[in-house]
Amino acid sequence: SRVKFVVGNAIDIDMETEAVTYGDNRDGNAWFKASLDGEYCIEQVFHYATPIFDDVNTYTFSEETFTCEGTHCDGYSLSVFRGDGKDLGSDVFADCKIGDTFMISHVRRVDVNEIVIVPKPMGKKLNEQFCEK
């Protein structure tokens, strides 16, 4: 039998296993938080909340926030931040958020069958992108 509801299931490349968190009785909010192996500028996150491959929430960063498109976006939100609490702001890059930690929140529970993070190479800052010849 497969082990279910373990955090590592979110990155095991097996759509049949899942990581699940439940909100407490006080506010009902649940979250799934993971630390990355370094600092990245995150453009997109693909969140598979069911074992169906085509059933995906796609979070895309633009205009200082992540917006979600997909079947199960209602009630879900994504944030990317630095674990040390320092925020570089979104003005460093216009189309990605710098951080080493991400968190998916939902009003009752968070289901994660798989998670895929798409980082942007951090070689150039926004101002340098427009100043190149």
N, C-alpha and C positions, 0 to 999 in steps of 0.2 A: 504494500500500500504506500501511497505517496504522502509525504509530510505536507500539511497545508498550513497556511496562516503564518509562515516564518518570513521574516524580513528579507532574507536572502533569496526568497522565491521571486522577488521583483526583478532580479537580474539573472535568473538561471536559464533563460532562453527556453522555457517550458511554459506554454500557455495554459497548461492544466493545473499548475500550482499557483498559489497566490499569497500575497501578504495582505492582511486585513487589520485595520485598527477601528476601534469603536469610541465614540464620544462618551464622556462621563455624564452623570445625571444632572450636573449643575447647569451647564450651558449647552450640552449636546454636541459640541463641536469635536470632530475627530481630525487627526492629521497623521501624515506619513512624512517623516523627515529623514534625509540621508545626507551624510557628509561625503564630499567628493575627495579624490586623492590630490587635489590641488585647486588653485584658483582658475576659473574658466569664465569666458564671456558666453553666456547661454543665449542662443537664438531661439531654439525650439525644444520642446519636450513632448514626446509621444507617450501617452499614458493609456495602457490597455487595461480597462476596468472589468473586462469579461474575457473568457477564453476564445472569443471569436476574433480572428486576426483583423478583419475589416472594421471592427467596432472599436474605434480609437478616439480618444480626446487628444487634439493637437493644440498645445499652448504655444503661441507665437508672441515674441516680444516686439512691441512697437509703442511709440508715444508714452514711454515710461511705465508700461504695465504689460502683463501677459494677458492675452485674450484667448479664450477657449472656443474651439470649433469641434463639434462631434455630437454623437448621440446622447452621451451622458454628462454634458457640461453643466447642466442645471445644478447649482449648489456647490460645484467644485471651483477651487481657485489654486493658483500656483504662485509661489514667491521664491526668489533666488536672493541670497544674501551672503555676507561674509560671517563666518563663525565668530570672529573677534568683535563683531558689532560695528565695525567701521564700514560706512557706506560711501563708495566712490561716486555715487549718483549715476544717473543714466546719461549724463552729458559726455561721458568719456567715449561711449559708442552709442550711436542712435538706434541700432537695431539688435542690441543684445544687452544683457544684464550681467555684471561681474559678480561672481561669488564662488564660495567653496561649499555651500550648503543649499539644498532646495527643500521646499516643503509643499506638499499637496494637502489642501484642507477641504473638508466637506461638513455639512451641517449634522450628519448623523454617524456615518462610517465612511472609511476610505478603503476601496478595493483596488489592489494593484496586482494584475497578473504579470505584466511586464512594464518596464519603464525604459525609454530610450532618450538620451540627452544629446542634443546637437550643439556643440560649442563652436564659436567663431575663433579663428586664429587671432591671437592678441598682439600681433606684430605692429599694428598701426593704430594710432588714436584717430578719432573723428577728424580733428583739424588737419592732421597729416594727410588724410585721404583726399581732402579737397585742395591741398596745396601742392600735390605732385604735378610734375609737368609731363 
